[in-house]
Amino acid sequence: MLFILYIRGIKNINVLYTIVGKHLNRVEIMKKGLVLMITFAALLICCNKDDCEAKRKENCPITFELNPVCGCDGVTYNSPSTATCNSISDYTMGACK
């Protein structure tokens, strides 16, 4: 919530000031917003699809349903659990085209 109000601009700083509490001054609020923005940007960078590589996990339970998913690596897996057991957490429902 802090991040969303920070993005909307300085005019909402009074709203943010009220939500966070009156014990924080405006500089502290701006610092917290900046930290959240940097954290969010780091998450976007580290979770890049270029890092998508299938690696089989040991002792990973899978279901035997036929519900194909297309992994971020362009491979069709038989089910979401099969994709997950191959270290693929980013997939779309349906077979790859």
C-alpha positions as CSV (number, residue, x, y, z in Angstrom):
1,M,0.0,0.0,0.0
2,L,2.9,2.3,0.8
3,F,4.3,1.7,-2.6
4,I,1.1,2.4,-4.5
5,L,0.5,5.7,-2.7
6,Y,4.2,6.6,-3.3
7,I,3.8,6.1,-7.1
8,R,0.7,8.3,-7.2
9,G,2.8,11.3,-6.3
10,I,3.7,13.8,-3.6
11,K,0.1,15.1,-3.4
12,N,-0.9,11.9,-1.6
13,I,1.8,12.2,1.0
14,N,-0.7,13.5,3.6
15,V,-2.9,10.4,3.1
16,L,0.2,8.2,3.5
17,Y,1.3,10.2,6.5
18,T,-2.1,9.5,8.1
19,I,-2.1,5.8,7.3
20,V,1.4,5.1,8.4
21,G,1.1,7.1,11.6
22,K,2.0,10.6,12.8
23,H,5.2,9.4,14.5
24,L,6.9,9.3,11.1
25,N,8.0,12.5,9.4
26,R,7.7,13.0,5.6
27,V,11.4,12.2,4.9
28,E,11.1,8.8,6.7
29,I,8.0,8.0,4.6
30,M,9.7,8.9,1.4
31,K,12.7,6.7,2.4
32,K,10.4,3.8,3.1
33,G,8.7,4.3,-0.3
34,L,12.0,4.4,-2.1
35,V,13.1,1.2,-0.3
36,L,9.9,-0.5,-1.4
37,M,10.4,0.7,-5.0
38,I,13.9,-0.7,-5.1
39,T,12.8,-4.0,-3.6
40,F,10.0,-4.3,-6.2
41,A,12.4,-3.5,-9.1
42,A,14.9,-6.1,-7.8
43,L,12.2,-8.7,-7.7
44,L,11.3,-7.9,-11.3
45,I,14.9,-8.2,-12.4
46,C,15.7,-11.4,-10.6
47,C,12.6,-13.2,-11.8
48,N,13.4,-12.8,-15.5
49,K,12.3,-15.4,-17.9
50,D,15.9,-15.7,-19.2
51,D,16.6,-17.6,-16.0
52,C,14.1,-20.3,-16.9
53,E,16.0,-23.6,-16.8
54,A,14.5,-27.0,-16.1
55,K,16.2,-28.9,-13.3
56,R,14.6,-32.1,-12.0
57,K,14.0,-32.0,-8.3
58,E,14.6,-35.2,-6.3
59,N,11.7,-36.9,-4.5
60,C,9.2,-34.4,-5.9
61,P,5.6,-35.8,-5.9
62,I,3.7,-35.4,-9.1
63,T,0.1,-36.0,-10.0
64,F,-0.7,-38.2,-13.0
65,E,-3.5,-35.9,-14.4
66,L,-3.3,-34.8,-18.0
67,N,-3.5,-31.1,-17.7
68,P,-0.8,-29.7,-20.1
69,V,1.0,-26.5,-19.3
70,C,3.6,-24.6,-21.3
71,G,6.7,-23.8,-19.3
72,C,8.7,-20.6,-19.7
73,D,11.3,-22.7,-21.3
74,G,9.0,-23.5,-24.2
75,V,8.5,-27.2,-23.2
76,T,5.0,-28.7,-22.7
77,Y,4.6,-30.5,-19.4
78,N,1.8,-33.0,-18.6
79,S,0.6,-31.1,-15.5
80,P,1.5,-28.2,-13.3
81,S,3.0,-30.6,-10.8
82,T,5.4,-32.0,-13.5
83,A,6.5,-28.5,-14.4
84,T,7.0,-27.6,-10.7
85,C,9.1,-30.8,-10.2
86,N,11.3,-29.6,-13.1
87,S,11.9,-26.2,-11.3
88,I,9.5,-24.4,-13.7
89,S,7.3,-22.1,-11.7
90,D,6.3,-19.8,-14.6
91,Y,4.0,-21.5,-17.0
92,T,0.7,-21.0,-18.8
93,M,-2.2,-23.4,-19.1
94,G,-2.3,-25.4,-22.3
95,A,0.3,-27.0,-24.5
96,C,3.1,-24.9,-26.1
97,K,2.5,-23.9,-29.7
